[in-house]
Amino acid sequence: MNYILKKALEMAAVFKSNRILHLLGCLIGSALLGWEFGVGAGLTAEIKDMQSGGRWDWLDIAADAIGTLVGEIVHFAIFKRW
């Protein structure tokens, strides 16, 4: 039972942070506007997080990179251009 509770709390920590928003924002933006949007939005979101009292978070940057990569693949599939 404790193992299940620990795993549930770990999952809650992922959703408590804004990593999902980083991932989805970069994915949707990159899919529609290209990889440049994803990079700019990711860095801007991270700077905003730092200015509101947070620290630089490499996991947020990883979520941005994954979202941008997947979004760019979708972008290429739709528009057939990089």
Backbone torsions as a table, in degrees:
resi	resn	phi	psi	omega
1	MET	NA	-41.5	179.2
2	ASN	-62.5	-36.4	179.7
3	TYR	-62.6	-44.4	179.6
4	ILE	-63.6	-41.5	178.7
5	LEU	-64.0	-42.0	177.8
6	LYS	-62.1	-43.7	179.3
7	LYS	-65.0	-38.5	178.6
8	ALA	-64.2	-40.3	178.2
9	LEU	-67.7	-35.6	176.3
10	GLU	-64.5	-42.9	177.9
11	MET	-64.6	-38.5	178.4
12	ALA	-63.8	-34.8	178.9
13	ALA	-66.0	-36.0	178.0
14	VAL	-64.7	-42.9	-178.6
15	PHE	-79.0	-21.2	177.6
16	LYS	-69.2	-36.1	177.5
17	SER	-76.7	174.9	-179.1
18	ASN	-100.4	25.4	179.8
19	ARG	-63.6	-36.2	177.9
20	ILE	-62.6	-39.8	177.5
21	LEU	-66.6	-38.7	176.4
22	HIS	-59.6	-49.6	-177.1
23	LEU	-62.4	-50.8	-177.2
24	LEU	-67.7	-39.4	178.9
25	GLY	-62.1	-44.7	179.1
26	CYS	-70.2	-37.0	179.6
27	LEU	-63.9	-50.8	-177.4
28	ILE	-66.5	-45.3	179.9
29	GLY	-63.2	-42.1	179.2
30	SER	-68.5	-35.7	179.4
31	ALA	-64.7	-34.8	-177.3
32	LEU	-91.0	-38.0	-170.7
33	LEU	-118.0	-10.4	178.5
34	GLY	109.3	170.9	-174.1
35	TRP	-65.3	-26.8	-179.5
36	GLU	-61.5	-38.7	177.6
37	PHE	-62.8	-44.3	-178.7
38	GLY	-61.2	-43.3	179.4
39	VAL	-65.4	-46.9	-179.8
40	GLY	-63.6	-43.4	-179.9
41	ALA	-66.6	-39.5	179.8
42	GLY	-64.2	-46.7	179.4
43	LEU	-67.4	-38.3	177.6
44	THR	-63.7	-42.2	178.5
45	ALA	-63.8	-38.5	-179.9
46	GLU	-69.2	-39.5	176.8
47	ILE	-64.7	-39.9	176.8
48	LYS	-61.5	-42.2	177.5
49	ASP	-61.4	-40.1	179.9
50	MET	-67.6	-39.6	-178.5
51	GLN	-69.3	-23.1	179.3
52	SER	-90.6	19.0	173.5
53	GLY	102.0	-0.1	-179.8
54	GLY	-86.4	-173.7	176.9
55	ARG	-116.9	166.6	173.6
56	TRP	-63.1	128.7	-174.7
57	ASP	-122.9	111.5	-178.2
58	TRP	-68.2	-25.0	176.9
59	LEU	-70.6	-33.8	173.0
60	ASP	-64.7	-41.6	178.6
61	ILE	-64.1	-38.7	177.0
62	ALA	-64.0	-41.1	177.1
63	ALA	-63.3	-39.8	176.2
64	ASP	-61.5	-44.7	-178.3
65	ALA	-65.3	-42.2	179.1
66	ILE	-65.5	-44.7	178.1
67	GLY	-61.8	-41.2	179.0
68	THR	-66.6	-42.0	179.7
69	LEU	-63.3	-48.8	179.9
70	VAL	-65.6	-40.6	177.5
71	GLY	-62.0	-38.2	179.1
72	GLU	-69.3	-34.9	175.9
73	ILE	-64.2	-42.7	176.5
74	VAL	-64.1	-42.6	178.1
75	HIS	-57.1	-45.5	179.6
76	PHE	-65.0	-39.1	179.6
77	ALA	-65.1	-33.5	-179.1
78	ILE	-81.3	-50.7	-170.7
79	PHE	-99.2	-12.5	179.1
80	LYS	57.9	34.9	175.2
81	ARG	-152.3	152.5	177.5
82	TRP	-86.3	NA	NA
